[in-house]
Amino acid sequence: MGGTVRSDIKIGARVMVVQKQDQRTGKLTEGVVARILTNSQKHPRGIKVMLEGGIVGRVQHICDISNRVDTNN
């Protein structure tokens, strides 16, 4: 699943992000979302997040959706 829609990304989800300095190479970093930094609902290059540990990057792929909180109960 891609990372261009904000509602698809939840705190605690495991994601792959590209950091600013890695945009040219496309190197991805895996981590767990601590904060969602992008305010808009969609972003063509990926929603910007902060991972646990302080790494900031744009979500390229959502790896683990099992940590999502279902708010529709």
Secondary structure as UniProt FT lines:
FT   HELIX           6..8
FT   TURN            11..12
FT   STRAND          14..18
FT   HELIX           20..22
FT   TURN            23..26
FT   STRAND          28..36
FT   TURN            44..45
FT   STRAND          48..51
FT   TURN            52..53
FT   STRAND          56..64
FT   TURN            66..67
FT   TURN            71..72
//
